[in-house]
């Protein structure tokens, strides 16, 4: 799809897959809290079976709808939106998020005021009002293995806390290694330099990968708490815990293979593979036990 000729300041890209209720809540929150500058909203639907496309056509004519013939995954769907419409900035936001007053406005203003900032992520609030650890360090092979192994049974272990920047002062903006793709604002100029989202990540870790490539090219990534977003974490993948866990472990392994296979760190990949497999098995066992207890 060739880019539309009319350029706008901001493109808001939302990927949907059987998440109609969440998409509607997000779009309503955007309509109630729009930025003051020109923007375009695109929903890329990965062939939902819940009537998402039909509902948007009928009640949200101000939204540009792209219908994929099948489920292309998060990265591929966002890339299609970014290729179709030109803009100075892009906001990637999960369908299970909602916006507050100033959420979009403040985030883009921050990028405008900081020309070396390629990506900025807002403060993300969980459904219960707690703070979501949405900014993190690049995990070393060692820390990644221990975080993956321990987090399921000991969530507050020191390796996970370090990785998630739990001790950092999140009351003001600061440079971080990467921010969550559940909501991130991206400077198009930087995106054109480092390349689009890697579509070999069907789901998860494409945000970490993008931020990693951004830093490699000399750009910066920021956590920006003066913009806040509500995220019903897992809402867009609810009921698919085992598959989601499989995709997560697969994406984590691919990230390390992609970036470290030509270095000495490649010798640790078999260990990481074993750890990720164990993590998947723990998640699958917990999910099956939960289903059995409810039947």
C-alpha positions in Angstrom: 0.0 0.0 0.0 1.5 3.3 -1.1 1.5 6.2 1.5 -1.3 8.7 1.4 -0.2 12.0 0.0 -1.7 14.2 2.7 0.8 14.3 5.6 -0.4 14.8 9.2 1.5 15.5 12.4 0.6 12.3 14.2 -0.5 8.9 13.2 -2.2 6.8 15.9 -1.9 3.1 15.1 -4.2 0.6 16.9 -4.0 -3.1 16.1 -7.2 -5.1 16.8 -7.8 -8.9 17.1 -11.2 -9.9 18.6 -11.0 -6.9 21.1 -14.1 -4.9 20.0 -15.1 -3.7 23.4 -11.5 -2.5 24.2 -11.2 -0.8 20.9 -14.4 1.1 21.4 -13.3 2.3 24.8 -10.0 3.4 23.5 -11.5 5.3 20.6 -14.0 7.0 22.8 -11.3 8.0 25.2 -9.4 9.5 22.3 -12.4 11.4 21.1 -12.9 12.8 24.6 -9.2 13.7 25.0 -7.8 14.6 21.5 -4.6 16.4 20.9 -4.8 20.0 19.7 -2.8 19.3 16.5 -3.8 17.4 13.4 -3.8 13.6 13.8 -5.1 10.5 12.0 -6.3 7.3 13.7 -5.9 4.0 12.0 -7.2 0.7 13.2 -5.6 -2.4 11.6 -7.9 -5.4 12.1 -6.3 -8.8 12.0 -9.4 -10.5 10.7 -11.4 -10.4 14.0 -14.4 -12.6 14.2 -16.2 -10.4 16.8 -17.5 -7.8 14.3 -14.9 -5.2 14.9 -14.6 -4.1 11.3 -18.3 -3.9 10.8 -18.8 -1.9 14.0 -16.1 0.6 13.1 -17.5 1.2 9.6 -20.9 1.9 11.0 -20.1 4.0 14.1 -16.6 5.3 13.8 -16.4 6.7 10.3 -13.6 9.1 11.4 -11.3 6.2 11.9 -9.3 4.8 8.9 -9.8 1.0 8.9 -7.3 -1.4 7.4 -8.6 -5.0 7.2 -6.0 -7.7 7.0 -7.0 -11.0 5.3 -5.6 -12.9 8.3 -3.9 -12.4 11.6 -0.5 -10.8 10.6 0.6 -10.2 14.2 1.3 -6.9 16.0 4.5 -5.8 14.2 3.2 -6.5 10.7 -0.1 -4.8 11.3 1.5 -1.6 12.7 4.0 -1.6 9.8 1.1 -1.6 7.4 -0.5 1.4 9.1 2.8 3.3 9.1 3.4 2.6 5.5 -0.1 3.7 4.5 -0.1 7.1 6.1 2.6 9.7 6.4 3.2 11.7 9.6 5.9 13.4 11.7 5.2 11.2 14.7 3.6 7.8 15.3 1.8 6.6 18.4 1.6 2.9 18.8 -1.1 2.0 21.3 -2.6 -1.3 22.3 -6.3 -1.8 21.8 -6.8 -2.5 25.5 -5.6 1.0 26.6 -7.5 4.1 27.4 -6.3 7.7 27.2 -6.5 10.5 29.8 -6.6 14.3 29.3 -3.2 15.3 27.9 -2.0 11.7 27.3 -1.2 12.2 23.6 -0.6 16.0 23.6 2.1 15.9 26.3 3.9 12.9 24.9 4.3 14.4 21.4 5.2 17.8 22.9 8.0 16.1 24.7 9.4 14.7 21.5 9.2 18.0 19.8 11.1 19.7 22.6 13.8 17.0 22.6 15.1 16.5 19.1 17.4 13.5 19.9 14.5 11.6 21.5 13.4 9.0 19.1 10.9 7.2 21.4 9.0 8.2 24.5 6.7 6.0 26.6 4.1 7.3 29.1 3.4 6.3 32.7 1.1 3.3 32.3 -1.5 2.5 34.9 -2.9 -1.0 35.5 -6.7 -1.6 35.8 -6.4 -1.6 39.6 -4.6 1.7 39.7 -1.1 0.4 40.4 1.9 1.4 38.3 2.9 -0.9 35.5 6.7 -1.3 35.1 6.7 -0.1 31.5 10.3 1.1 31.3 13.2 -1.4 31.6 16.9 -2.1 31.1 18.3 -4.1 28.2 18.6 -7.5 29.9 22.0 -9.2 29.8 22.0 -12.9 28.9 22.6 -13.8 32.6 19.9 -11.5 34.0 17.4 -12.5 31.3 17.8 -16.2 32.2 17.4 -15.5 36.0 14.5 -13.1 35.5 12.7 -15.6 33.2 13.3 -18.5 35.6 12.4 -16.7 38.9 9.7 -14.3 38.0 6.9 -17.0 37.8 7.7 -18.2 41.4 9.4 -15.2 43.0 8.2 -12.1 41.1 10.0 -9.6 43.3 13.4 -11.2 43.0 16.4 -8.8 42.7 17.1 -9.6 39.1 13.6 -8.8 38.0 13.5 -5.7 40.1 16.7 -4.4 38.5 15.5 -5.3 35.0 12.2 -3.5 35.6 13.9 -0.4 37.1 11.7 -0.8 40.2 14.0 1.4 42.3 14.1 4.3 39.8 12.4 7.7 40.5 9.5 7.6 38.1 8.1 11.0 39.0 10.0 12.8 36.3 11.3 12.0 32.8 14.6 10.1 32.4 16.5 8.1 29.8 15.8 4.4 29.7 16.9 1.5 27.6 13.4 0.7 26.3 9.7 1.3 26.9 6.7 -0.8 26.5 5.1 -1.0 23.0 1.6 -1.0 24.7 2.0 2.7 24.2 5.0 4.4 22.7 5.4 7.6 20.7 8.0 7.4 17.9 9.7 10.1 15.8 9.2 9.2 12.1 12.7 10.5 11.2 14.3 8.0 13.6 12.0 5.2 12.4 13.0 5.8 8.8 16.7 5.6 9.8 16.5 2.4 11.9 13.8 0.6 10.0 10.2 -0.5 10.8 9.2 -3.1 13.4 10.7 -6.5 12.8 7.8 -8.7 11.6 9.5 -11.9 12.6 8.2 -11.0 16.1 4.6 -12.1 15.7 3.8 -10.7 19.2 6.0 -9.3 22.1 9.6 -8.1 22.2 9.3 -6.0 19.0 9.3 -2.9 21.3 12.6 -4.0 22.9 14.1 -4.7 19.5 13.1 -1.3 18.1 14.5 0.6 21.1 17.7 -1.4 20.9 18.2 -0.5 17.3 17.3 3.2 18.1 20.1 3.4 20.7 22.5 1.7 18.3 21.9 4.6 15.8 22.6 7.3 18.5 19.0 8.2 19.3 17.5 8.3 22.8 14.5 6.6 24.5 12.7 8.3 27.4 10.2 7.4 30.1 7.8 10.4 30.3 5.4 10.3 33.3 3.6 13.6 32.6 1.6 11.5 30.1 -0.5 8.7 31.6 -2.3 5.8 29.9 -4.6 3.1 31.4 -3.7 -0.4 30.3 -5.9 -3.4 30.9 -2.8 -5.6 30.7 -3.5 -8.8 28.8 -6.9 -7.7 27.7 -6.2 -8.1 24.0 -4.9 -11.6 24.5 -7.3 -12.7 27.3 -8.1 -16.4 27.2 -5.0 -17.3 25.3 -2.4 -17.5 28.1 -0.6 -20.6 26.8 -0.3 -19.3 23.3 0.8 -15.9 24.5 3.5 -17.4 26.7 4.7 -19.5 23.8 5.0 -16.4 21.6 6.7 -14.5 24.4 9.4 -17.1 24.9 9.9 -17.5 21.1 10.3 -13.8 20.7 12.8 -13.5 23.6 14.9 -16.2 22.1 14.8 -14.7 18.6 15.9 -11.3 20.1 19.1 -12.8 21.5 19.7 -14.9 18.4 19.3 -11.8 16.2 21.6 -9.5 18.2 24.1 -11.9 19.8 24.6 -14.8 17.5 27.8 -13.2 16.1 29.4 -12.6 19.5 30.8 -14.8 22.2 27.4 -14.6 24.0 26.0 -17.1 21.5 27.4 -19.9 23.6 24.8 -19.1 26.3 21.8 -19.5 24.0 21.3 -23.2 24.7 21.0 -22.3 28.4 18.6 -19.5 27.7 16.5 -21.8 25.5 16.2 -24.3 28.4 15.2 -21.5 30.8 12.5 -20.2 28.4 11.2 -23.6 27.9 10.8 -24.1 31.7 9.1 -20.7 31.9 6.6 -21.8 29.3 5.9 -25.1 31.0 5.3 -23.3 34.3 2.9 -20.9 32.7 1.1 -23.7 30.9 0.8 -25.8 34.0 -0.6 -22.9 36.0 -3.1 -22.1 33.3 -4.3 -25.7 33.0 -4.7 -25.9 36.8 -6.7 -22.7 36.9 -9.0 -24.0 34.2 -9.4 -27.3 36.0 -10.3 -25.5 39.3 -13.0 -23.5 37.5 -14.6 -26.5 35.7 
